[in-house]
Amino acid sequence: MRNPIILSLFCACLAACGSKAEEAAPAATTSPAASPAPAAEGLSGTVIETLSAPPYVYLQLQTAGGEIWAAVPAAEIAKGSVVTILMPMLMSNFESKSLQRTFPELYFGTLDAPASTQPSAVNPHTAVAAAAIDDLQNIEKASGSDARTVAEVWAQRAQLAGQTVSVRGKVVKYTPGVMGRNWVHLQDGSGAADDSSNDLTFTTLAEVTRGDTVTLTGTVVVDKDFGAGYRYPVIVEDARLIQPL
């Protein structure tokens, strides 16, 4: 996975979590020729209109390539402001439940703004450094026939594709409300940092806290490509929180 252009990055490509959750966004698509092509450094434009749908705000922007809609984490944004959307990801026919509106094309991203206006400026796709060994040495493997360690999911990913696994580990990174889900990185002391097999990413509607030890159960997906250069050799999706410990 590529390192992001950090600062208020892609921490919220979209949709609410928990009781405020929007329907999960469809897979990213390639922008048609008529649409502005997002540059690696972001997509810039002047704000024409804003639609508030906490915890997000939808922005209609006038860009060099024409008018577009984008969605970012909620912030106070005045009409006429010039903004840049970092790591824009195009979604087609995205339905916003709270706005009762379908956007033919919608760019998900986050504002290139100070942390004070974008408090959740974290890229959910970026792997994290290994937690201290002392923090991970007492984590027991989940129970049950579908229980796996983080390293086992990585090693067995081809055979586990489409199957349910339960993994117990420490939450080393938590990014809520991105693409209609929350993103959780778990580590349990297994695997190696040099090939990222010590860190496993989950998508879930459950809310957790960094530093918690939890068990998550979800479906293994391999070679998942979210676009914008973010591809997962393995990820566990639609995970349920079994129990915080």
RATAWO-V344360 format. One line per field, one symbol per residue. psi: psi as a letter, one per 20 degrees, with the letter a starting at -180 (. if undefined). A space follows every 50 residues. Layout:
BEGIN
psi->???
END
This chain:
BEGIN
psi->pqqrnramckimhrqrrcijprpqqrqqrpprhiqpoprhiroqrpohqq opmpkrppppqorhjaprqrprqprooqqiqprpoqlppppqlppoghil qpohppppbqqnrqhhimhlmpoiipqqqprphhiihjpqqqrrhjpqrg hhgghjhghipirpqppprpoippoqlpkjrqpppqqjirrqhhjjjipp pqpriqprppiqprpppapppqlpojrkjopphqqorlqqogpq.
END
